[in-house]
Amino acid sequence: MPTNLRIGGFRFYFYSHEPNEPSHTHVDYAGASAKIWLHDASVARNIGFSAKELGRIQRMVKEHQETLQEAWNAFFDP
């Protein structure tokens, strides 16, 4: 599970066994977890985050989209 980014306690990462899915990031914080698609920062799955927290996460993904996408590409398309 490569960690790509940490912001204010939020951990952004992906699983190494998901190459056949569109690019995305998983986000964990304080026992909650979400899966966010990188192309539009939409929520694929949410376990425990409030709507307000998801909005914050989506903004962080949009802000760091290039970095997250580059990490995905470097791992899955070397």
C-alpha positions as CSV (number, residue, x, y, z in Angstrom):
1,M,0.0,0.0,0.0
2,P,2.1,2.9,-1.2
3,T,1.3,6.1,0.7
4,N,1.3,9.0,-1.8
5,L,0.5,12.0,0.4
6,R,-0.2,13.0,4.0
7,I,-2.1,16.1,4.8
8,G,-3.2,17.1,8.3
9,G,-3.6,13.5,9.4
10,F,-5.2,12.3,6.2
11,R,-3.4,9.5,4.5
12,F,-3.7,9.1,0.7
13,Y,-2.7,5.7,-0.7
14,F,-3.5,3.0,-3.2
15,Y,-3.4,-0.8,-3.1
16,S,-0.9,-2.4,-5.4
17,H,-3.4,-5.0,-6.6
18,E,-5.8,-2.6,-8.3
19,P,-4.3,-2.0,-11.7
20,N,-7.4,-2.8,-13.7
21,E,-9.5,0.0,-12.1
22,P,-9.4,3.6,-13.1
23,S,-6.9,5.7,-11.2
24,H,-8.1,6.5,-7.7
25,T,-6.8,7.1,-4.1
26,H,-7.9,5.7,-0.8
27,V,-8.0,8.1,2.1
28,D,-7.9,7.2,5.8
29,Y,-8.3,9.4,8.8
30,A,-9.3,8.6,12.4
31,G,-10.9,5.2,11.6
32,A,-12.8,6.5,8.5
33,S,-12.0,5.5,4.9
34,A,-12.9,6.6,1.4
35,K,-12.1,5.8,-2.2
36,I,-11.9,8.7,-4.5
37,W,-11.6,8.6,-8.3
38,L,-8.8,10.9,-9.5
39,H,-10.3,12.0,-12.8
40,D,-13.1,14.0,-11.2
41,A,-12.6,13.6,-7.4
42,S,-15.9,11.8,-7.1
43,V,-16.5,9.5,-4.2
44,A,-16.5,5.8,-5.1
45,R,-16.9,4.5,-1.5
46,N,-17.2,6.1,1.9
47,I,-17.0,4.4,5.3
48,G,-17.3,6.9,8.2
49,F,-16.7,10.3,6.7
50,S,-19.3,13.0,7.1
51,A,-20.4,15.0,4.0
52,K,-18.4,17.9,5.2
53,E,-15.2,15.8,5.5
54,L,-15.8,14.3,2.1
55,G,-16.0,17.8,0.6
56,R,-12.7,18.6,2.2
57,I,-11.1,15.4,0.9
58,Q,-12.4,16.1,-2.6
59,R,-10.9,19.5,-2.5
60,M,-7.6,18.0,-1.4
61,V,-7.7,15.5,-4.2
62,K,-8.4,18.2,-6.7
63,E,-5.6,20.3,-5.3
64,H,-3.1,17.4,-5.5
65,Q,-4.6,15.6,-8.5
66,E,-1.4,15.8,-10.6
67,T,0.8,14.4,-7.8
68,L,-1.6,11.6,-7.1
69,Q,-2.0,10.7,-10.8
70,E,1.8,10.8,-11.3
71,A,2.2,8.4,-8.4
72,W,-0.5,6.1,-9.8
73,N,1.1,6.1,-13.3
74,A,4.6,5.6,-11.9
75,F,3.5,2.5,-10.0
76,F,1.1,0.9,-12.6
77,D,2.7,2.1,-15.9
78,P,6.4,2.2,-15.2
